[in-house]
Amino acid sequence: MTEKKNIAIMGAGLVGSLLSLYLAKRGFKVDLYERRPDMRVSTLDGGRSINLALSDRGWRALRGIGIEEEVRQVAIPMYGRMMHSENGELTYQPYGKEGQAIYSVSRAGLNMALMNLSEPNPDINYHFNMQVQDVNLRTNQVALRNHSANTDETIAPDLIFGADGAFSLVRGALQKTERFNYQQSYLEYGYKELTIPAADGGGWLLEKNALHIWPRGNFMMIALPNTDGSFTCTLFFPYEGERSFASIKTDTDLLNFFLEVFPDAVPLMPDLAQDYFCNPTGSLVTIKCFPWSYEDKVLLIGDACHAVVPFYGQGMNAGFEDITVLDKMMETFDGDWETLFKAFERKRKPDADAIADLAVMNFIEMRDKVADPNFLLRKKIETRISEQYPDKWLTLYGMVTFSDLPYSYALETGQIQDKIMQKIMKHINTIEDYNKPEVQQLLQEQLVHKEKLKAYQSQEV
């Protein structure tokens, strides 16, 4: 590598902090600018968290800088979904094979851990309470508001990475350039953070090693475990309508609603009304854009260029995978940043679009289908197929969560397998029907068809 550029990362969240470690490892000097105060010394406004589900892609990125084991100490494995029916019955659905899990981690806890790892590095400097006001792409000057000193400042780094989230101000500058494509779409749902506290004397009031879901067709609640014995719950709820944020106005409205639809959760939530009425309602947005870079000066990364809704638990994992993909490409980097940025955005864009679409699809699955006996039977059959033909069939969830296969490949293959499953399920009423000769014959025919189709598609590409 030739010249070592001075790099500014806008945003010191999860992606920005991890990116600083990877860039410093390659010998770059990095400054991070964060609009919020240092979360390690200041309590930030709470009530907006959806606990993170760390899976294989995220672990790979943490392993790349040697902090995987440290994070595992504060992560709780969740081996499957635990569905809660309206009458309190529990149904369990494993996520993958024996021992496979996604991991519940605190967003703030992980962010602070990454900051603590970054800060001792002399090539990494954090600047808190610094809010981006404007980015001049021609001169690479960034106007900042220093909220600590109540002053305005201007910096002019060699390179700017926009890791400033779904409402990125760096992306805002790119949106004013010619031929910049931008699309955002909101779900008609918001989310509200709620809490199930730890049991008296410590411990968990629900199964610790599961992601809990209360699916109710048009809305749902989930709960993820924390290391202190509590659960962070999230109510995903329509903004408007008969049952919606708009329809619940009083403590009585709230209690009656919960007693009707989440009766087993009510005794576990002593602060329900306080949480509900004090915590803000968050929105759920998908953002797609292109290009992600400007000449050899600016590159967007993470949510700044591909924000997704949280229903596949892949937002952070996808952002972390951006970093590992970029780092891998830098192994053959010759100092031409523009070529690197263009190659990176071309490689990642199809996968970013795919996980955005998959996340919305999984919302429908979690909200509507996981309580359906036919859906649960289908999942069991898919697991059987995957066990019988491990080299020909990976479940869609497994491809997304427990592999590093491209998201675009997972989406495409999942669509093919969905059509196969529709044909097979016409012949199946119970799990025992899987072994019927006509089912096995149909399955083998369809798997041959799938392999031929994949080969044909790869030739087309």
C-alpha positions, -999 to 999 in steps of 0.1 A, spaced: 0 0 0 13 35 -8 0 66 9 -16 63 43 -47 85 43 -63 103 72 -97 88 76 -128 103 92 -157 80 102 -190 98 107 -208 78 134 -193 58 163 -221 32 165 -215 -5 160 -204 -3 124 -183 28 128 -165 15 159 -157 -19 143 -146 -3 110 -121 19 129 -105 -12 144 -101 -28 109 -87 3 93 -63 9 122 -51 -27 118 -41 -18 83 -21 12 95 -45 41 90 -51 70 113 -89 72 121 -110 99 137 -146 90 146 -172 118 150 -203 110 170 -233 133 176 -241 117 209 -221 120 241 -199 91 252 -223 64 262 -197 50 287 -200 81 309 -234 95 300 -267 78 302 -283 81 268 -321 84 263 -333 48 265 -365 31 254 -356 26 217 -337 -7 218 -344 -38 199 -319 -63 213 -294 -75 187 -294 -110 174 -257 -117 167 -252 -146 142 -225 -161 120 -217 -131 98 -214 -108 129 -192 -134 147 -169 -136 117 -163 -99 118 -156 -99 155 -133 -129 151 -113 -109 125 -101 -85 151 -98 -111 179 -127 -101 202 -151 -130 195 -146 -147 229 -148 -115 248 -182 -107 233 -194 -143 239 -191 -137 276 -219 -112 275 -241 -129 248 -269 -153 255 -275 -182 230 -310 -186 217 -315 -220 201 -350 -214 188 -383 -196 188 -407 -200 217 -442 -191 205 -468 -180 231 -504 -186 221 -533 -165 234 -542 -191 259 -506 -194 271 -496 -226 254 -459 -228 243 -446 -241 210 -409 -244 204 -392 -243 170 -354 -248 167 -335 -223 146 -311 -248 131 -292 -280 137 -283 -292 172 -262 -266 189 -268 -238 164 -280 -205 179 -283 -168 174 -271 -147 203 -289 -120 222 -266 -90 229 -272 -55 242 -267 -29 215 -252 -4 240 -231 -31 257 -216 -42 224 -210 -6 213 -192 2 245 -171 -30 242 -160 -19 207 -152 16 220 -131 2 248 -111 -19 224 -107 10 199 -98 39 222 -64 26 235 -51 24 199 -31 56 192 -44 56 156 -80 58 167 -95 90 182 -132 95 192 -148 129 191 -182 129 209 -210 155 208 -199 163 172 -229 165 148 -225 166 111 -241 197 96 -229 195 60 -205 176 37 -188 194 8 -181 166 -16 -159 187 -39 -135 198 -11 -141 169 14 -148 194 41 -173 184 68 -190 211 89 -196 200 124 -215 213 154 -195 208 186 -223 205 212 -198 204 241 -183 238 233 -214 251 215 -192 260 185 -189 252 148 -159 234 134 -147 223 100 -125 193 92 -111 182 59 -100 145 60 -86 126 30 -114 100 32 -149 100 47 -168 69 57 -205 75 63 -214 51 91 -240 75 105 -271 53 102 -304 52 84 -308 89 84 -272 96 73 -262 132 67 -232 119 46 -257 101 23 -277 134 23 -248 150 5 -246 122 -20 -283 125 -27 -277 159 -42 -254 145 -68 -265 135 -103 -278 100 -110 -281 91 -73 -309 66 -68 -326 66 -34 -357 48 -21 -371 46 14 -402 28 25 -418 26 60 -439 -2 74 -473 8 87 -460 -4 120 -440 11 148 -423 -5 177 -423 1 215 -397 -12 239 -411 -29 270 -394 -49 298 -398 -82 317 -376 -77 348 -355 -104 364 -370 -127 389 -367 -119 426 -333 -130 436 -321 -130 400 -327 -154 371 -351 -154 341 -389 -156 343 -391 -172 309 -369 -198 291 -335 -181 289 -322 -197 257 -350 -188 233 -364 -158 214 -400 -155 226 -427 -145 202 -463 -137 208 -477 -138 172 -511 -123 167 -517 -120 130 -517 -83 126 -492 -75 153 -467 -93 176 -445 -90 206 -410 -105 210 -387 -108 240 -349 -114 240 -329 -123 272 -304 -101 289 -275 -112 311 -291 -96 342 -321 -119 341 -344 -94 324 -359 -96 289 -361 -67 265 -395 -69 248 -406 -52 217 -442 -46 206 -446 -43 169 -479 -26 164 -498 -7 137 -498 31 140 -535 33 131 -566 11 133 -588 -7 157 -559 -23 175 -530 2 172 -509 28 190 -536 53 181 -563 33 199 -546 28 232 -549 61 251 -551 52 288 -537 27 313 -570 9 313 -570 6 275 -535 -9 277 -542 -34 305 -574 -46 288 -556 -50 255 -527 -70 271 -551 -92 292 -569 -101 260 -540 -108 236 -509 -113 258 -524 -127 290 -494 -148 301 -471 -118 298 -491 -94 320 -480 -109 354 -444 -106 342 -445 -69 334 -451 -48 365 -439 -16 347 -460 -21 316 -479 12 317 -448 32 325 -428 15 297 -455 19 272 -464 55 278 -429 68 286 -409 50 259 -410 65 224 -425 48 194 -399 39 169 -404 36 131 -394 8 108 -377 19 76 -360 2 46 -335 23 27 -320 14 -7 -297 36 -26 -269 36 -52 -241 45 -57 -226 42 -22 -195 62 -30 -183 95 -44 -151 94 -64 -121 85 -42 -134 105 -13 -166 91 3 -180 57 10 -213 48 28 -214 17 49 -239 -2 71 -274 14 76 -263 46 59 -266 27 25 -289 -3 33 -311 1 64 -334 -29 69 -362 -37 93 -352 -59 122 -371 -91 115 -343 -113 103 -319 -100 129 -295 -91 102 -291 -53 103 -259 -53 124 -247 -86 109 -250 -71 74 -232 -40 85 -204 -60 100 -202 -82 69 -197 -50 49 -165 -45 69 -152 -80 64 -159 -78 26 -142 -45 23 -112 -57 44 -109 -88 22 -108 -66 -9 -81 -44 7 -57 -74 7 -51 -67 -30 -56 -29 -27 -30 -8 -46 -39 26 -33 -67 33 -59 -96 42 -35 -121 50 -62 -117 16 -79 -119 -1 -45 -151 18 -36 -167 10 -69 -159 -27 -67 -172 -28 -31 -205 -12 -38 -211 -34 -69 -204 -65 -49 -225 -56 -19 -255 -39 -35 -274 -71 -46 -269 -87 -12 -280 -55 6 -312 -54 -15 -318 -91 -9 -316 -89 29 -339 -59 29 -365 -79 11 -360 -110 32 -364 -89 64 -399 -78 53 -408 -113 43 -397 -126 77 -419 -100 95 -449 -116 78 -437 -151 88 -431 -141 125 -464 -122 128 -487 -145 109 -473 -179 103 -453 -192 133 -485 -201 152 -499 -220 122 -497 -258 127 -493 -263 89 -464 -239 88 -447 -256 118 -452 -290 100 -436 -276 68 -406 -264 89 -402 -298 103 -403 -314 68 -377 -289 56 -354 -298 84 -358 -335 74 -349 -327 38 -319 -307 49 -307 -336 71 -312 -362 44 -297 -340 16 -272 -317 34 -253 -311 1 -284 -301 -18 -307 -284 6 -300 -257 31 -330 -240 47 -334 -203 39 -330 -194 75 -299 -215 77 -284 -198 46 -290 -163 60 -281 -169 96 -257 -198 98 -236 -194 67 -216 -167 47 -234 -175 15 -244 -142 -2 -278 -129 8 -288 -127 -29 -280 -164 -33 -300 -172 -2 -330 -153 -15 -329 -168 -50 -324 -204 -37 -351 -199 -11 -376 -190 -38 -367 -221 -57 -371 -243 -26 -403 -226 -17 -419 -238 -49 -406 -273 -43 -421 -273 -8 -455 -262 -21 -455 -293 -43 -443 -316 -16 -467 -303 11 -497 -313 -11 -489 -349 -2 -482 -344 35 -505 -342 64 -483 -355 92 -446 -358 98 -448 -395 91 -460 -388 56 -424 -376 48 -413 -413 44 -441 -422 19 -426 -435 -14 -444 -410 -35 -431 -381 -14 -395 -394 -16 -398 -399 -54 -412 -364 -59 -385 -349 -37 -357 -366 -56 -372 -354 -89 -375 -318 -76 -339 -318 -62 -326 -328 -97 -347 -300 -112 -333 -276 -86 -297 -285 -94 -303 -281 -132 -320 -248 -126 -292 -234 -105 -266 -245 -130 -286 -228 -158 -290 -196 -138 -252 -195 -130 -245 -199 -167 -269 -170 -175 -250 -148 -150 
